[in-house]
Amino acid sequence: QVQLVESGGDLVQPGGSLRLSCAASGSIFRINAMGWYRQAPGKERELVAALTSGGSTNYADSVKGRFTISRDNAENTVYLQMNSLKPEDTAVYYCNAHTHWGTATYDYWGQGTQVTVSS
């Protein structure tokens, strides 16, 4: 089992910044990659940014150059620094941990944190 606890969501004005945090606990040695997804009302959940255990990153085109995913291994925490926020970034943001269990894989999810970009 892996537990994920997110924090940092808030109401922010367009052009502002936020940093989301995701603290992982449990069987963290089974984590291959961690990422942030988001889901806006009426839309499907989409990948925002991902970070593999080897340090590779992947970003959605819509956030490239504005968002940065990083991690603190000592704290077992992944961050999403979001700059130059736009109203279209408004969504519930979910932390994801992709884990391996022998030949099987499993995704764990956090409870979600609301980000609202509005003036």
Secondary structure, 3 states (H helix, E strand, C coil): CEEEEEECCCEECCCCCEEEEEEEEECHHHEEEEEEEEECCCCCCEEEEEEECCCCEEECCCCCCCEEEEEECCCCEEEEEECCCCHHHCEEEEEEEEEEECCEEEEEECCCEEEEECC
